[in-house]
Amino acid sequence: MTDDPTDDAAARLAALEAKLATVEADAAARVLQAELRAEAVRAGMIDLDGIKLIDTAALRAGDDLRDGIATVMRDLRRAKPWLFAAASSSSTAPPPRTDPPKPKRATEMTDDEWRAARAELIRRH
């Protein structure tokens, strides 16, 4: 009874292909979860545990994954609005500076800038 090297290689190949499929499925699941979390944050989800309510069977990795997730998030926001923060009408612009703008000194001006500033001063007085 002899060991056939091709049988051994075929068995190793099958084992490696099965492991590769498992790793690819795990990576796809991780990408999907990361995309879901990112879109949930963008949508204003208060508690990211709300992601567990999403049926991910229809979502598959690919070019349209983000569009699909955005649609799912929009539907979830309509169905369960308490999971999301209320829309804010306040501005997120930074407050204005408290110190007044510093005027440009004559020593920092070019000759043309100085002439224009001088003409403006004379015109105002």
Phi and psi restraints in degrees (value plus and minus 20) as a CYANA .aco file:
   2 THR   PHI    -134.8   -94.8
   2 THR   PSI     126.7   166.7
   3 ASP   PHI    -101.6   -61.6
   3 ASP   PSI     107.2   147.2
   4 ASP   PHI    -108.8   -68.8
   4 ASP   PSI      99.7   139.7
   5 PRO   PHI     -82.6   -42.6
   5 PRO   PSI     -47.7    -7.7
   6 THR   PHI     -90.3   -50.3
   6 THR   PSI     -54.2   -14.2
   7 ASP   PHI     -85.9   -45.9
   7 ASP   PSI     -62.1   -22.1
   8 ASP   PHI     -84.6   -44.6
   8 ASP   PSI     -63.4   -23.4
   9 ALA   PHI     -85.6   -45.6
   9 ALA   PSI     -59.4   -19.4
  10 ALA   PHI     -85.7   -45.7
  10 ALA   PSI     -59.0   -19.0
  11 ALA   PHI     -87.1   -47.1
  11 ALA   PSI     -61.6   -21.6
  12 ARG   PHI     -85.1   -45.1
  12 ARG   PSI     -60.6   -20.6
  13 LEU   PHI     -81.6   -41.6
  13 LEU   PSI     -63.7   -23.7
  14 ALA   PHI     -83.8   -43.8
  14 ALA   PSI     -61.3   -21.3
  15 ALA   PHI     -84.8   -44.8
  15 ALA   PSI     -62.1   -22.1
  16 LEU   PHI     -87.7   -47.7
  16 LEU   PSI     -58.7   -18.7
  17 GLU   PHI     -85.0   -45.0
  17 GLU   PSI     -58.5   -18.5
  18 ALA   PHI     -85.8   -45.8
  18 ALA   PSI     -61.6   -21.6
  19 LYS   PHI     -86.1   -46.1
  19 LYS   PSI     -59.8   -19.8
  20 LEU   PHI     -81.8   -41.8
  20 LEU   PSI     -63.0   -23.0
  21 ALA   PHI     -82.3   -42.3
  21 ALA   PSI     -59.8   -19.8
  22 THR   PHI     -84.8   -44.8
  22 THR   PSI     -64.7   -24.7
  23 VAL   PHI     -84.2   -44.2
  23 VAL   PSI     -61.8   -21.8
  24 GLU   PHI     -84.1   -44.1
  24 GLU   PSI     -60.9   -20.9
  25 ALA   PHI     -85.1   -45.1
  25 ALA   PSI     -61.0   -21.0
  26 ASP   PHI     -84.1   -44.1
  26 ASP   PSI     -62.9   -22.9
  27 ALA   PHI     -84.3   -44.3
  27 ALA   PSI     -61.2   -21.2
  28 ALA   PHI     -84.1   -44.1
  28 ALA   PSI     -59.0   -19.0
  29 ALA   PHI     -85.8   -45.8
  29 ALA   PSI     -59.4   -19.4
  30 ARG   PHI     -87.0   -47.0
  30 ARG   PSI     -61.1   -21.1
  31 VAL   PHI     -82.8   -42.8
  31 VAL   PSI     -63.8   -23.8
  32 LEU   PHI     -80.7   -40.7
  32 LEU   PSI     -65.0   -25.0
  33 GLN   PHI     -84.2   -44.2
  33 GLN   PSI     -59.8   -19.8
  34 ALA   PHI     -84.8   -44.8
  34 ALA   PSI     -62.7   -22.7
  35 GLU   PHI     -85.3   -45.3
  35 GLU   PSI     -60.3   -20.3
  36 LEU   PHI     -81.7   -41.7
  36 LEU   PSI     -64.5   -24.5
  37 ARG   PHI     -83.2   -43.2
  37 ARG   PSI     -64.1   -24.1
  38 ALA   PHI     -83.1   -43.1
  38 ALA   PSI     -64.2   -24.2
  39 GLU   PHI     -89.1   -49.1
  39 GLU   PSI     -54.1   -14.1
  40 ALA   PHI     -84.6   -44.6
  40 ALA   PSI     -60.7   -20.7
  41 VAL   PHI     -85.4   -45.4
  41 VAL   PSI     -63.8   -23.8
  42 ARG   PHI     -81.8   -41.8
  42 ARG   PSI     -56.4   -16.4
  43 ALA   PHI     -97.6   -57.6
  43 ALA   PSI     -32.0     8.0
  44 GLY   PHI      71.2   111.2
  44 GLY   PSI       6.3    46.3
  45 MET   PHI     -85.3   -45.3
  45 MET   PSI     110.9   150.9
  46 ILE   PHI     -92.2   -52.2
  46 ILE   PSI     -69.0   -29.0
  47 ASP   PHI    -141.9  -101.9
  47 ASP   PSI      98.6   138.6
  48 LEU   PHI     -88.5   -48.5
  48 LEU   PSI     -26.0    14.0
  49 ASP   PHI     -86.7   -46.7
  49 ASP   PSI     -36.5     3.5
  50 GLY   PHI     -83.7   -43.7
  50 GLY   PSI     -38.3     1.7
  51 ILE   PHI     -82.6   -42.6
  51 ILE   PSI     -48.4    -8.4
  52 LYS   PHI     -84.3   -44.3
  52 LYS   PSI     -38.6     1.4
  53 LEU   PHI    -101.0   -61.0
  53 LEU   PSI     -29.3    10.7
  54 ILE   PHI    -105.9   -65.9
  54 ILE   PSI     111.6   151.6
  55 ASP   PHI    -103.5   -63.5
  55 ASP   PSI      89.4   129.4
  56 THR   PHI    -110.4   -70.4
  56 THR   PSI     -15.3    24.7
  57 ALA   PHI     -83.5   -43.5
  57 ALA   PSI     -53.4   -13.4
  58 ALA   PHI    -101.3   -61.3
  58 ALA   PSI     -35.0     5.0
  59 LEU   PHI    -111.5   -71.5
  59 LEU   PSI     108.8   148.8
  60 ARG   PHI    -149.3  -109.3
  60 ARG   PSI     127.9   167.9
  61 ALA   PHI     -84.0   -44.0
  61 ALA   PSI     119.9   159.9
  62 GLY   PHI     141.9   181.9
  62 GLY   PSI    -189.1  -149.1
  63 ASP   PHI     -86.4   -46.4
  63 ASP   PSI     -55.3   -15.3
  64 ASP   PHI    -113.9   -73.9
  64 ASP   PSI      -5.6    34.4
  65 LEU   PHI     -82.0   -42.0
  65 LEU   PSI     -65.2   -25.2
  66 ARG   PHI     -84.9   -44.9
  66 ARG   PSI     -59.5   -19.5
  67 ASP   PHI     -84.6   -44.6
  67 ASP   PSI     -61.8   -21.8
  68 GLY   PHI     -83.6   -43.6
  68 GLY   PSI     -61.9   -21.9
  69 ILE   PHI     -87.4   -47.4
  69 ILE   PSI     -59.6   -19.6
  70 ALA   PHI     -82.5   -42.5
  70 ALA   PSI     -60.0   -20.0
  71 THR   PHI     -85.6   -45.6
  71 THR   PSI     -64.2   -24.2
  72 VAL   PHI     -81.9   -41.9
  72 VAL   PSI     -61.7   -21.7
  73 MET   PHI     -86.6   -46.6
  73 MET   PSI     -59.1   -19.1
  74 ARG   PHI     -84.5   -44.5
  74 ARG   PSI     -62.6   -22.6
  75 ASP   PHI     -84.6   -44.6
  75 ASP   PSI     -60.6   -20.6
  76 LEU   PHI     -85.7   -45.7
  76 LEU   PSI     -56.4   -16.4
  77 ARG   PHI     -85.4   -45.4
  77 ARG   PSI     -57.5   -17.5
  78 ARG   PHI     -90.4   -50.4
  78 ARG   PSI     -60.5   -20.5
  79 ALA   PHI     -96.6   -56.6
  79 ALA   PSI     -57.2   -17.2
  80 LYS   PHI    -153.5  -113.5
  80 LYS   PSI      51.9    91.9
  81 PRO   PHI     -85.0   -45.0
  81 PRO   PSI     -40.6    -0.6
  82 TRP   PHI     -89.5   -49.5
  82 TRP   PSI     -33.3     6.7
  83 LEU   PHI     -98.3   -58.3
  83 LEU   PSI     -32.4     7.6
  84 PHE   PHI    -137.9   -97.9
  84 PHE   PSI     132.0   172.0
  85 ALA   PHI     -92.2   -52.2
  85 ALA   PSI     129.5   169.5
  86 ALA   PHI     -87.2   -47.2
  86 ALA   PSI     126.9   166.9
  87 ALA   PHI     -85.2   -45.2
  87 ALA   PSI     115.0   155.0
  88 SER   PHI    -120.5   -80.5
  88 SER   PSI     115.4   155.4
  89 SER   PHI    -115.5   -75.5
  89 SER   PSI     -23.2    16.8
  90 SER   PHI     -98.9   -58.9
  90 SER   PSI     133.5   173.5
  91 SER   PHI    -101.1   -61.1
  91 SER   PSI     126.9   166.9
  92 THR   PHI    -120.5   -80.5
  92 THR   PSI      -7.5    32.5
  93 ALA   PHI     -88.4   -48.4
  93 ALA   PSI     125.4   165.4
  94 PRO   PHI     -89.1   -49.1
  94 PRO   PSI     131.2   171.2
  95 PRO   PHI     -87.3   -47.3
  95 PRO   PSI     134.8   174.8
  96 PRO   PHI     -87.5   -47.5
  96 PRO   PSI     134.8   174.8
  97 ARG   PHI     -85.8   -45.8
  97 ARG   PSI     126.8   166.8
  98 THR   PHI    -104.5   -64.5
  98 THR   PSI     -46.6    -6.6
  99 ASP   PHI    -107.5   -67.5
  99 ASP   PSI     120.6   160.6
 100 PRO   PHI     -88.6   -48.6
 100 PRO   PSI     136.3   176.3
 101 PRO   PHI     -82.6   -42.6
 101 PRO   PSI     120.9   160.9
 102 LYS   PHI    -100.3   -60.3
 102 LYS   PSI     105.1   145.1
 103 PRO   PHI     -90.3   -50.3
 103 PRO   PSI     131.8   171.8
 104 LYS   PHI    -100.4   -60.4
 104 LYS   PSI     112.2   152.2
 105 ARG   PHI     -99.5   -59.5
 105 ARG   PSI     135.5   175.5
 106 ALA   PHI     -82.9   -42.9
 106 ALA   PSI     -51.1   -11.1
 107 THR   PHI     -93.2   -53.2
 107 THR   PSI     -36.5     3.5
 108 GLU   PHI    -115.8   -75.8
 108 GLU   PSI     -26.1    13.9
 109 MET   PHI    -111.0   -71.0
 109 MET   PSI     132.7   172.7
 110 THR   PHI     -97.7   -57.7
 110 THR   PSI     150.9   190.9
 111 ASP   PHI     -81.5   -41.5
 111 ASP   PSI     -63.1   -23.1
 112 ASP   PHI     -86.0   -46.0
 112 ASP   PSI     -60.8   -20.8
 113 GLU   PHI     -83.4   -43.4
 113 GLU   PSI     -59.8   -19.8
 114 TRP   PHI     -84.1   -44.1
 114 TRP   PSI     -63.9   -23.9
 115 ARG   PHI     -82.5   -42.5
 115 ARG   PSI     -61.3   -21.3
 116 ALA   PHI     -86.5   -46.5
 116 ALA   PSI     -61.0   -21.0
 117 ALA   PHI     -86.3   -46.3
 117 ALA   PSI     -60.0   -20.0
 118 ARG   PHI     -85.3   -45.3
 118 ARG   PSI     -62.9   -22.9
 119 ALA   PHI     -83.7   -43.7
 119 ALA   PSI     -58.3   -18.3
 120 GLU   PHI     -84.5   -44.5
 120 GLU   PSI     -62.7   -22.7
 121 LEU   PHI     -82.4   -42.4
 121 LEU   PSI     -62.8   -22.8
 122 ILE   PHI     -88.2   -48.2
 122 ILE   PSI     -58.6   -18.6
 123 ARG   PHI     -85.3   -45.3
 123 ARG   PSI     -58.7   -18.7
 124 ARG   PHI     -92.5   -52.5
 124 ARG   PSI     -44.9    -4.9
